[in-house]
Amino acid sequence: RSSSVTGVTWEAGTYLVNANATIEGNVTLAGNVNLILCDGATLTINGIIENPQDAEYNYTHSMNIYGQSGSTGGLNVVASDINVQIHNLNFHGGVITVTDGGVMQGIETTGRFNIYHGTINAAGGAGGVISLGNMFVYGGSVTVTSTNSDGIYANNNVTISGGTVKATSTDAQNGMNILCDLNVNRGITTA
């Protein structure tokens, strides 16, 4: 849809972005979601993608994001909190831009974070990307910045087998702070 709407709840299912649209408020996940970004269409969320947590503080729902052949569809998430809260995030294309306003994390995952294709730009005051599970980059372009913390903070393993990953901190912190193993098989990594 092309008109602005207030905050919404996404039930489990598939959502198609085929025209520019704006959501003025939070998107609450009530199930696992597939989001398809059609070429030339951008969804802007002036809020956060929020997710309930279980007793172990893991987010309970996951998201698959798909682009079309041109990978020009966009998702912009702008807020002053943890912008994208996801258990498993599988990114298959399109352009994601996450800006938290310099306060909290840009993207936080508690399960697997798999990047296959497309472009991710994530910025956050307390970390651009917080990966509490395992993070895998198979392709695409990932640019992460943080103003007050590590660009990428990974509680488990990070494996890069393709694509480009650039992570920086403007506050003399680490570009990447990985508590377990960093495995680079192919691709380009800068921190």
Buried (B, 14 or more C-beta within 10 A) or exposed (E): EEEEEEBBEBEEEEBEBBEBBBBEBBBBBBEBBBBBBBBEBBBBBBBBBBBEEEEEEBBBBBBBBBBBEEBBBBBBBBBBBBBBBBBBBBBBBBBBBBBBBBBBBBBBBBBBBBBBBBBBBBBBBBBBBBBBBBBBBBBBBBBBBBBBBBBBBBBBBBBBEBBBBBBBBEEEBBBBBBEEEBEEEEBEBEB
